[in-house]
């Protein structure tokens, strides 16, 4: 069984997917005029503008919901595994895919807004919706929806809960079984409350957890500021085959940097458009830009903070592709959250491990909440005009089981299954947004034109008559904020 899973992962995450992710990011970056730089100020401004309604959540709540999905195990354990398998150079390629991926995130989130709909009194949207409405392919849309339900409802939650269990066991000595029961109980209470309860929890927890973690990282970086040039040089040289020790694993650095970068920031994967579609905004591009900024927060802030802490303190191992280690500073320690725990404990022995365990708990738990919302949205899509109450309860039971199983399984198995889920979603979504991006160009031009006229952009689809975007027609009562 393990061999089958490994073979499936190798097929999904072949070099073709790595290069597709990079090429798509490059294409959108230039096709849309480097929006991740030109509209950076606008991204921050939009983050705190507007409000919620009876149908939709605010831009900041949608941002928090998306960040709760992005900022998770990938920022602590994912960075560690990228370094362990690809060396310090993997961090460089995480930066590259974050910068390029921000443009992909803008496109997919804008599409999520363009083709959203009102169901059960709230906005729903995501790749399955824009594939069916924009590409008019029910088979393609259902394929994405089913893959996403399986991935976010069963494969990916186990990665998050596994990392929580490993960190909690190392710091508090609590068994995986106990952690599994606690996580399942807490998650059950929150997800039963639906998207509004999930977004409220995320809105409160995300700024707190990210702020505390980054503050700790800044303290450690300040304590090691003299090492910054050395570490930056190591990262760049390792990434570009200029370092003797890591020159032979540049391919691994690219592969693992892109893989873990996408796992962490989810740009192009197709998860963030679900949260983006839930927002109440007056123009689709507004939420697209907000979601583009969330990629920066995830990778350029949080992932970089983790990488610097690990590399400053030397608390890491780097595996050799042929067996053994290129670097082995932590004998008998598997790649994962323990790298980060050792790094923080290097400077703060009394609280280091506990702090990382708590940060990881909040990071990973809010990510599981976001996964549930994404899976529920796709169940709603499949249910169509029916409420799908039975299917949603089956989903709730499955995700709680997945969370428990993740706590008692091995880290390697959990990550492999998670990677398969991420890869399958990325393949389908990247193809979809490449096919639909010309419509986004039209909407993006509409936004920039109104901005040049010093107007607060309001999208009116009656000017363009895009099919299946009735919610944006001028006579619609939606999106008036």
C-alpha positions as CSV (number, residue, x, y, z in Angstrom):
1,X,0.0,0.0,0.0
2,X,2.8,2.4,0.9
3,X,4.5,1.8,-2.4
4,X,1.2,2.6,-4.3
5,X,0.9,5.9,-2.3
6,X,4.5,6.8,-3.0
7,X,4.2,6.1,-6.8
8,X,1.0,8.1,-6.9
9,X,2.7,11.1,-5.3
10,X,5.7,10.8,-7.7
11,X,3.3,10.9,-10.7
12,X,1.2,13.8,-9.4
13,X,4.3,15.8,-8.3
14,X,6.4,15.1,-11.4
15,X,8.6,17.9,-12.8
16,X,5.8,18.8,-15.1
17,X,3.7,20.2,-12.2
18,X,6.6,22.1,-10.8
19,X,7.3,23.8,-14.1
20,X,3.6,24.3,-14.7
21,X,3.3,26.2,-11.4
22,X,6.4,28.4,-12.2
23,X,5.4,29.0,-15.9
24,X,1.8,30.0,-14.9
25,X,3.1,32.4,-12.4
26,X,5.5,34.0,-14.9
27,X,2.8,34.2,-17.5
28,X,0.3,35.9,-15.3
29,X,2.9,38.2,-13.8
30,X,3.7,39.7,-17.2
31,X,0.2,39.3,-18.7
32,X,-1.3,41.4,-15.9
33,X,1.5,43.9,-15.7
34,X,3.3,42.7,-12.5
35,X,0.2,43.3,-10.3
36,X,1.9,41.9,-7.2
37,X,4.1,45.0,-7.2
38,X,2.1,47.7,-8.9
39,X,-0.9,47.2,-6.7
40,X,0.8,46.4,-3.4
41,X,-0.4,49.7,-1.7
42,X,-3.9,49.0,-3.1
43,X,-3.8,45.5,-1.6
44,X,-3.2,46.8,1.9
45,X,-5.8,49.5,1.5
46,X,-8.5,47.1,0.3
47,X,-7.7,44.7,3.2
48,X,-9.5,47.0,5.6
49,X,-12.2,48.5,3.4
50,X,-15.8,47.5,3.1
51,X,-17.8,45.4,5.4
52,X,-20.0,42.3,5.7
53,X,-23.6,41.8,4.8
54,X,-26.3,39.2,5.4
55,X,-24.9,37.2,2.5
56,X,-21.2,37.8,2.6
57,X,-18.3,38.3,5.0
58,X,-16.0,41.3,5.0
59,X,-12.8,41.5,3.0
60,X,-10.7,41.2,6.1
61,X,-12.7,38.2,7.3
62,X,-12.3,36.5,3.9
63,X,-8.6,37.4,4.1
64,X,-8.4,35.9,7.5
65,X,-10.2,32.8,6.4
66,X,-7.8,32.4,3.4
67,X,-4.8,33.1,5.7
68,X,-6.0,30.5,8.1
69,X,-5.8,28.0,5.3
70,X,-2.5,29.3,4.1
71,X,-0.7,29.9,7.4
72,X,-0.4,26.4,8.9
73,X,1.8,23.5,9.2
74,X,3.5,24.4,6.0
75,X,5.0,27.5,7.7
76,X,6.6,25.5,10.5
77,X,7.0,21.9,9.5
78,X,6.8,22.5,5.8
79,X,9.7,24.9,5.7
80,X,11.7,22.4,7.8
81,X,11.0,19.5,5.4
82,X,11.9,21.7,2.4
83,X,15.3,22.5,4.0
84,X,15.7,18.9,5.0
85,X,15.1,17.5,1.5
86,X,16.3,20.4,-0.7
87,X,18.8,22.2,1.5
88,X,18.8,26.0,2.3
89,X,18.3,26.7,-1.5
90,X,14.8,25.4,-1.2
91,X,13.9,28.6,0.7
92,X,14.9,30.7,-2.3
93,X,12.5,28.8,-4.5
94,X,9.8,29.2,-1.9
95,X,10.3,32.9,-2.4
96,X,10.2,32.6,-6.1
97,X,6.9,30.7,-6.2
98,X,5.4,33.1,-3.7
99,X,6.2,36.1,-5.8
100,X,5.1,34.5,-9.0
101,X,2.2,32.7,-7.3
102,X,0.8,36.0,-6.0
103,X,-0.3,36.8,-9.6
104,X,-2.0,33.3,-9.9
105,X,-3.7,34.0,-6.6
106,X,-5.1,37.3,-7.9
107,X,-6.5,35.6,-11.0
108,X,-8.1,32.6,-9.2
109,X,-9.6,34.8,-6.4
110,X,-11.0,37.2,-8.9
111,X,-12.6,34.3,-10.7
112,X,-14.0,33.1,-7.4
113,X,-15.8,36.4,-7.1
114,X,-16.9,36.6,-10.7
115,X,-18.8,33.4,-10.7
116,X,-20.0,33.2,-7.1
117,X,-23.7,32.6,-6.3
118,X,-26.0,32.9,-3.3
119,X,-27.0,29.6,-1.8
120,X,-28.7,29.0,1.6
121,X,-28.5,32.8,2.2
122,X,-24.7,33.1,1.8
123,X,-22.2,33.5,-1.0
124,X,-20.6,30.3,-2.3
125,X,-17.9,30.0,-5.0
126,X,-14.6,28.5,-6.0
127,X,-13.0,26.6,-8.8
128,X,-15.9,24.1,-9.3
129,X,-18.2,27.1,-9.7
130,X,-16.1,29.0,-12.2
131,X,-15.2,25.9,-14.1
132,X,-18.9,24.9,-14.6
133,X,-20.1,28.5,-15.3
134,X,-17.1,29.9,-17.1
135,X,-15.9,26.8,-19.1
136,X,-19.4,25.2,-19.1
137,X,-17.9,21.8,-18.3
138,X,-19.9,19.9,-15.7
139,X,-17.5,16.9,-15.8
140,X,-14.5,19.1,-15.2
141,X,-16.3,21.0,-12.4
142,X,-17.5,17.8,-10.7
143,X,-14.0,16.3,-11.0
144,X,-12.5,19.3,-9.2
145,X,-15.2,19.3,-6.6
146,X,-14.8,15.6,-5.8
147,X,-11.0,15.8,-5.7
148,X,-11.3,18.9,-3.4
149,X,-13.7,17.2,-1.0
150,X,-11.4,14.2,-0.7
151,X,-8.3,16.4,-0.4
152,X,-9.5,19.0,2.1
153,X,-12.0,16.7,3.9
154,X,-9.7,13.7,4.4
155,X,-6.1,13.9,3.1
156,X,-4.9,17.4,4.2
157,X,-6.4,17.7,7.7
158,X,-4.3,14.7,8.8
159,X,-1.1,16.7,7.9
160,X,-2.1,19.5,10.2
161,X,-3.2,17.3,13.1
162,X,-0.1,15.1,12.8
163,X,2.2,18.1,13.3
164,X,0.1,19.3,16.3
165,X,0.4,15.9,17.8
166,X,4.2,15.6,17.2
167,X,4.9,19.0,18.7
168,X,2.6,18.5,21.7
169,X,4.1,15.1,22.5
170,X,7.6,16.6,22.3
171,X,6.7,19.6,24.5
172,X,4.0,18.3,26.9
173,X,4.3,14.5,26.7
174,X,0.6,14.2,25.7
175,X,-0.1,11.1,23.6
176,X,-1.4,11.4,20.0
177,X,-4.6,9.7,20.9
178,X,-5.5,12.3,23.5
179,X,-4.5,15.2,21.2
180,X,-6.7,13.6,18.5
181,X,-9.8,13.5,20.8
182,X,-9.2,17.1,21.9
183,X,-8.8,18.4,18.4
184,X,-11.8,16.6,17.1
185,X,-14.0,17.9,19.9
186,X,-12.9,21.6,19.4
187,X,-13.3,21.3,15.6
188,X,-16.7,19.8,15.9
189,X,-18.0,22.7,18.0
190,X,-16.7,25.3,15.5
191,X,-17.7,23.7,12.2
192,X,-21.3,23.1,13.3
193,X,-21.6,26.9,13.5
194,X,-20.9,27.2,9.7
195,X,-18.9,29.8,7.8
196,X,-19.8,32.7,10.0
197,X,-18.5,31.1,13.1
198,X,-15.4,29.8,11.3
199,X,-14.7,33.3,9.9
200,X,-15.2,35.0,13.3
201,X,-12.7,32.6,14.9
202,X,-10.2,33.1,12.1
203,X,-10.6,36.9,12.3
204,X,-9.6,36.8,16.0
205,X,-7.0,34.0,16.0
206,X,-5.1,34.6,12.8
207,X,-3.7,38.1,13.5
208,X,-2.9,37.0,17.1
209,X,-1.1,33.9,16.1
210,X,0.8,35.3,13.1
211,X,1.8,38.4,15.1
212,X,3.1,36.5,18.1
213,X,5.1,34.1,15.9
214,X,6.6,36.8,13.7
215,X,7.5,38.8,16.8
216,X,9.4,35.8,18.2
217,X,11.1,35.4,14.9
218,X,12.0,39.1,14.8
219,X,13.6,38.8,18.2
220,X,15.7,35.9,17.2
221,X,16.6,37.6,13.9
222,X,17.7,40.7,15.9
223,X,19.8,38.5,18.1
224,X,21.5,37.1,15.0
225,X,21.5,40.2,12.8
226,X,25.2,39.8,12.0
227,X,24.5,36.4,10.4
228,X,21.8,37.8,8.0
229,X,24.3,38.3,5.1
230,X,25.8,34.9,5.6
231,X,22.4,33.1,5.7
232,X,21.1,35.0,2.6
233,X,24.3,34.1,0.8
234,X,23.9,30.5,1.7
235,X,20.3,30.4,0.5
236,X,21.1,32.0,-2.8
237,X,24.3,30.1,-3.5
238,X,22.5,26.8,-2.6
239,X,19.6,27.6,-4.9
240,X,21.8,28.5,-7.9
241,X,24.3,25.7,-7.7
242,X,27.1,27.9,-6.4
243,X,27.7,26.1,-3.1
244,X,29.9,23.0,-3.0
245,X,28.0,21.3,-0.3
246,X,24.6,21.6,-1.9
247,X,25.5,22.0,-5.5
248,X,24.4,18.4,-6.3
249,X,20.8,18.8,-5.1
250,X,19.7,22.0,-6.9
251,X,17.0,20.0,-8.6
252,X,15.8,18.9,-5.2
253,X,15.9,22.5,-4.0
254,X,13.7,23.6,-6.8
255,X,11.3,20.7,-6.5
256,X,10.9,20.9,-2.7
257,X,10.9,24.7,-2.7
258,X,8.0,24.9,-5.1
259,X,6.2,21.9,-3.6
260,X,6.4,23.3,0.0
261,X,5.8,26.8,-1.2
262,X,2.5,25.9,-2.9
263,X,1.6,23.7,0.1
264,X,2.1,26.7,2.3
265,X,0.8,29.7,0.3
266,X,-1.7,27.7,-1.8
267,X,-1.3,30.1,-4.8
268,X,-2.9,28.4,-7.8
269,X,-4.0,25.4,-5.8
270,X,-7.6,26.4,-5.8
271,X,-8.3,26.6,-2.1
272,X,-8.3,30.4,-1.6
273,X,-11.0,31.2,-4.2
274,X,-13.5,29.6,-1.9
275,X,-12.8,32.1,0.9
276,X,-12.5,35.0,-1.7
277,X,-16.0,34.2,-3.1
278,X,-17.5,34.6,0.4
279,X,-16.6,38.3,0.6
280,X,-19.0,41.2,0.1
281,X,-17.2,43.6,-2.3
282,X,-18.3,45.9,-5.1
283,X,-15.8,44.6,-7.7
284,X,-14.3,41.1,-8.2
285,X,-10.7,42.4,-8.5
286,X,-10.9,44.0,-5.0
287,X,-10.9,40.6,-3.4
288,X,-8.4,39.2,-5.9
289,X,-5.9,41.8,-4.8
290,X,-6.5,41.1,-1.1
291,X,-5.9,37.4,-1.7
292,X,-2.7,38.2,-3.6
293,X,-1.4,40.0,-0.6
294,X,-2.1,37.0,1.6
295,X,0.5,35.0,-0.3
296,X,3.1,37.6,0.8
297,X,2.0,37.3,4.4
298,X,2.3,33.6,4.3
299,X,5.6,33.0,2.5
300,X,7.6,36.2,2.5
301,X,6.8,36.9,6.2
302,X,6.0,33.7,8.1
303,X,7.9,31.1,6.1
304,X,11.0,33.3,5.9
305,X,10.8,33.9,9.6
306,X,10.9,30.1,10.2
307,X,13.7,29.6,7.7
308,X,15.9,32.2,9.3
309,X,15.4,30.9,12.8
310,X,16.4,27.4,11.6
311,X,19.4,28.5,9.5
312,X,20.7,31.0,12.1
313,X,20.8,28.4,14.8
314,X,21.9,25.5,12.5
315,X,19.1,23.3,13.9
316,X,18.5,21.2,10.8
317,X,19.5,18.2,8.8
318,X,19.8,17.9,5.0
319,X,19.3,14.4,3.5
320,X,21.5,13.1,0.7
321,X,19.5,11.7,-2.3
322,X,21.6,8.6,-2.3
323,X,21.2,8.0,1.5
324,X,22.7,9.4,4.6
325,X,23.0,13.2,5.2
326,X,24.8,16.2,3.7
327,X,24.2,18.0,7.0
328,X,23.3,16.2,10.2
329,X,23.1,18.7,13.1
330,X,20.2,16.9,14.8
331,X,20.9,13.2,14.9
332,X,17.8,11.0,15.2
333,X,15.4,13.9,14.7
334,X,13.0,13.6,11.8
335,X,12.3,16.6,9.5
336,X,9.3,18.6,10.8
337,X,8.2,20.9,13.6
338,X,11.1,19.7,15.8
339,X,13.6,21.7,13.7
340,X,11.7,24.9,14.6
341,X,11.3,23.9,18.2
342,X,15.0,23.3,18.5
343,X,15.8,26.6,16.8
344,X,13.6,28.6,19.2
345,X,14.8,26.6,22.2
346,X,18.4,27.4,21.1
347,X,17.8,31.0,22.4
348,X,15.0,30.4,24.8
349,X,15.5,27.0,26.3
350,X,12.6,27.3,28.8
351,X,9.9,28.3,26.5
352,X,11.1,27.5,23.0
353,X,9.5,24.1,22.5
354,X,6.3,25.1,24.2
355,X,6.0,28.3,22.2
356,X,6.4,26.5,18.9
357,X,3.9,23.8,19.9
358,X,1.3,26.5,20.8
359,X,1.9,28.4,17.6
360,X,1.7,25.2,15.6
361,X,-1.6,24.4,17.3
362,X,-3.2,27.7,16.3
363,X,-1.7,27.6,12.8
364,X,-2.7,24.1,12.1
365,X,-6.1,24.2,13.8
366,X,-7.3,27.3,11.9
367,X,-6.1,25.6,8.7
368,X,-8.2,22.6,9.4
369,X,-11.2,25.0,9.9
370,X,-10.5,26.5,6.5
371,X,-10.2,23.0,4.9
372,X,-13.7,22.1,6.3
373,X,-15.2,25.3,4.8
374,X,-13.6,24.5,1.4
375,X,-14.9,20.9,1.5
376,X,-18.4,22.1,2.6
377,X,-18.5,24.6,-0.3
378,X,-17.8,21.8,-2.8
379,X,-20.4,19.5,-1.2
380,X,-22.8,22.4,-1.6
381,X,-21.9,22.6,-5.3
382,X,-22.5,18.9,-5.9
383,X,-25.8,19.1,-4.0
384,X,-27.0,21.8,-6.4
385,X,-30.4,23.1,-5.6
386,X,-30.7,20.7,-2.7
387,X,-29.4,21.6,0.7
388,X,-27.2,18.5,1.0
389,X,-27.6,18.3,4.8
390,X,-26.9,14.6,4.9
391,X,-23.8,15.0,2.8
392,X,-22.5,17.8,5.0
393,X,-22.9,15.7,8.1
394,X,-21.1,12.9,6.4
395,X,-18.3,15.4,5.6
396,X,-18.2,16.6,9.2
397,X,-17.8,13.0,10.5
398,X,-15.1,12.2,7.9
399,X,-13.0,15.3,8.7
400,X,-13.2,14.6,12.5
401,X,-12.0,11.0,11.8
402,X,-9.2,12.3,9.5
403,X,-8.0,14.7,12.3
404,X,-7.8,11.8,14.7
405,X,-6.1,9.5,12.3
406,X,-3.5,12.2,11.5
407,X,-2.6,12.3,15.2
408,X,-1.8,8.7,15.5
409,X,-0.2,8.0,12.1
410,X,3.4,8.7,11.0
411,X,4.5,12.1,9.7
412,X,5.8,10.6,6.4
413,X,2.5,9.0,5.6
414,X,0.5,12.1,6.5
415,X,2.7,14.4,4.4
416,X,2.6,12.1,1.4
417,X,-1.2,11.9,1.3
418,X,-1.4,15.7,1.8
419,X,1.0,16.3,-1.1
420,X,-1.2,14.1,-3.4
421,X,-4.2,16.2,-2.4
422,X,-2.4,19.5,-3.1
423,X,-1.0,18.3,-6.4
424,X,-4.3,17.0,-7.8
425,X,-6.1,20.2,-7.0
426,X,-3.2,22.3,-8.4
427,X,-3.2,20.4,-11.7
428,X,-7.0,20.9,-12.2
429,X,-7.1,24.5,-11.0
430,X,-4.1,25.8,-13.0
431,X,-5.5,24.4,-16.2
432,X,-8.9,26.1,-15.4
433,X,-7.5,29.6,-14.6
434,X,-5.3,29.5,-17.7
435,X,-8.3,28.8,-19.8
436,X,-10.4,31.5,-18.1
437,X,-7.8,34.3,-17.6
438,X,-8.9,36.3,-20.7
439,X,-12.2,37.1,-18.9
440,X,-10.2,38.2,-15.9
441,X,-8.2,40.5,-18.1
442,X,-11.4,42.3,-19.1
443,X,-12.6,42.6,-15.5
444,X,-9.1,43.7,-14.4
445,X,-9.1,46.4,-17.1
446,X,-12.5,47.6,-16.0
447,X,-11.1,48.0,-12.4
448,X,-8.0,49.9,-13.5
449,X,-10.0,52.2,-15.7
450,X,-12.3,53.2,-12.9
451,X,-9.3,53.7,-10.6
452,X,-7.7,56.0,-13.1
453,X,-10.9,58.0,-13.1
454,X,-10.6,58.3,-9.3
455,X,-13.8,56.2,-8.8
456,X,-14.4,53.5,-6.3
457,X,-14.7,50.6,-8.7
458,X,-18.2,48.9,-9.0
459,X,-18.5,46.1,-11.5
460,X,-21.5,46.1,-13.8
461,X,-21.7,42.9,-15.9
462,X,-24.5,44.4,-18.1
463,X,-21.7,46.2,-19.9
464,X,-20.0,42.9,-20.8
465,X,-22.8,40.3,-20.7
466,X,-20.6,37.5,-19.5
467,X,-22.8,34.4,-19.2
468,X,-23.5,33.0,-15.7
469,X,-22.5,36.2,-13.9
470,X,-26.0,37.5,-13.2
471,X,-25.0,38.3,-9.6
472,X,-22.9,41.2,-11.0
473,X,-25.6,42.6,-13.3
474,X,-26.6,46.2,-12.4
475,X,-30.1,45.3,-11.3
476,X,-28.7,42.7,-8.8
477,X,-29.1,43.7,-5.1
478,X,-25.7,42.1,-4.3
479,X,-22.3,43.7,-4.1
480,X,-23.3,47.3,-3.3
481,X,-20.6,47.9,-0.8
